[in-house]
């Protein structure tokens, strides 16, 4: 991990890069069209949404048609009922003429120092196993020392900040040549990204998905294909590893920046993998 990708590097880096906005396709449309779009995307009827938000179907219809103007509390209730991200809840509030409720902090800001320390402690706690924190489109925020597992024989261009861990994983000059089950593992990643894009539209994520899909060979499921649980089978200088992953998010975050982060940890799927990772730690 380079200095620029540590929390120390982030604190010394450009605030603009740290707080880069993630826009959606709906950022310039009015409240009624946005509400109708989200309801349709979630496949929720007007009646069902009205029940969830504790209002009437008639009033909800008027909101979508622009015949009524919602209060701030109603907008928040509707956004919660539609399970919108904090960023999209802010966008819906702005479309209704209200100021955003959820702040978007600079991760390097002084007030988030306790959060950075907590994340660092969690990452260190995963050693000797790799763990990282990334943004929704794969931009690396920070990682522990075992992240060097994913930088062996990688094109240095892919390691220039800001590192995109999704591109690093699937690019032919990245980790991909060392992944023995690339078709299945790559499909697992792509399915996850497509599900995310379907849940929360994001043109930039769509572009990234199109790019990454072009790197992958066609999957050829065999008789042992599981379809839903695909361990990473990775070749390293110390031997083959089998890794399973866990994803953790800030489920109760009320800050947009924190809510969009996720922590991904790679854990050994067998004793030999655990032995190799422990061995690598002694040489670090």
C-alpha positions, 0 to 999 in steps of 0.5 A, spaced: 500 500 500 502 506 498 502 512 502 497 516 498 492 510 500 493 510 507 489 514 512 495 519 513 496 519 505 489 521 505 489 527 510 495 530 506 492 529 499 487 533 495 480 534 499 477 534 492 479 527 490 476 525 497 469 528 497 468 527 489 461 527 488 457 521 486 451 523 481 446 519 479 441 520 473 436 523 477 440 529 480 436 534 475 429 532 475 423 534 479 420 531 485 414 527 482 418 524 477 424 522 481 419 519 486 415 515 481 422 513 478 424 510 485 417 507 486 417 503 479 425 501 480 423 498 487 417 495 484 412 498 489 405 500 487 402 507 490 398 503 495 404 499 498 408 505 498 403 509 501 402 504 507 409 504 508 410 511 509 403 512 513 399 516 508 394 515 502 394 513 495 391 519 493 396 524 496 402 519 493 398 520 486 398 527 487 405 528 489 407 524 483 403 528 478 406 535 482 399 537 484 401 537 491 408 539 495 410 534 500 413 537 507 420 535 509 418 529 514 414 526 508 420 526 503 424 523 509 419 518 510 418 516 503 425 516 502 426 511 508 420 507 505 424 506 498 430 504 502 434 510 498 441 511 500 443 517 504 446 520 497 439 519 494 435 521 500 439 528 500 437 528 492 430 527 493 430 532 499 433 537 494 428 536 488 422 537 493 426 544 495 429 542 502 436 542 504 440 536 504 439 532 511 445 528 511 452 531 511 458 529 506 464 529 510 471 529 508 474 523 510 481 526 512 477 531 516 479 532 524 472 530 526 472 523 523 479 522 526 475 517 531 472 513 525 479 513 521 482 510 528 477 505 528 477 503 521 485 502 522 484 498 528 479 493 524 484 492 518 490 491 523 485 486 526 484 482 520 492 481 519 495 476 517 489 476 512 488 482 507 483 487 508 481 493 505 476 499 505 473 502 498 468 506 495 462 504 491 465 504 485 471 500 487 476 506 489 481 504 494 481 508 501 485 504 505 488 497 506 492 493 511 499 491 510 497 484 507 494 487 501 500 486 498 498 479 496 494 483 490 500 487 488 504 482 485 506 482 478 501 488 477 502 493 472 504 499 476 499 504 472 494 500 476 497 502 482 497 509 481 492 513 486 486 513 486 487 505 485 480 502 483 480 495 486 475 492 481 479 494 475 486 491 479 482 485 480 479 484 473 484 487 468 489 483 464 495 486 467 492 486 474 491 480 479 486 477 473 492 472 470 493 469 477 486 467 478 485 460 477 478 461 477 477 467 473 471 466 469 467 464 475 470 469 480 469 475 475 462 473 474 461 473 481 464 480 482 460 482 475 453 480 478 454 483 484 456 490 481 450 489 476 445 488 482 448 494 485 447 498 479 440 496 478 438 498 485 441 505 485 442 507 478 449 510 477 452 512 470 459 512 472 458 505 475 455 503 468 461 505 465 465 501 469 461 495 469 462 495 461 469 496 462 470 490 466 466 485 463 470 486 457 476 483 461 473 477 462 472 470 459 465 467 458 464 463 464 463 455 463 460 452 469 462 445 470 458 440 474 461 442 480 459 450 479 456 452 485 453 459 482 452 463 489 459 462 493 465 463 489 472 462 493 477 466 490 483 461 487 489 465 487 496 463 485 502 466 489 509 466 489 508 462 495 503 457 493 495 457 491 490 460 496 483 459 496 480 465 499 473 467 501 470 474 502 466 478 507 463 485 506 462 490 512 458 497 511 457 502 516 449 500 517 448 506 522 452 511 519 448 518 518 454 521 514 454 520 506 461 519 506 461 513 511 455 510 509 458 509 502 464 505 504 465 498 505 470 493 508 472 487 504 476 482 508 479 476 505 479 470 509 483 463 508 478 457 506 483 452 508 489 450 513 494 451 507 492 458 505 492 460 512 499 457 513 501 461 507 498 468 509 502 467 516 508 465 512 508 472 508 506 476 514 513 474 517 517 476 511 513 483 511 
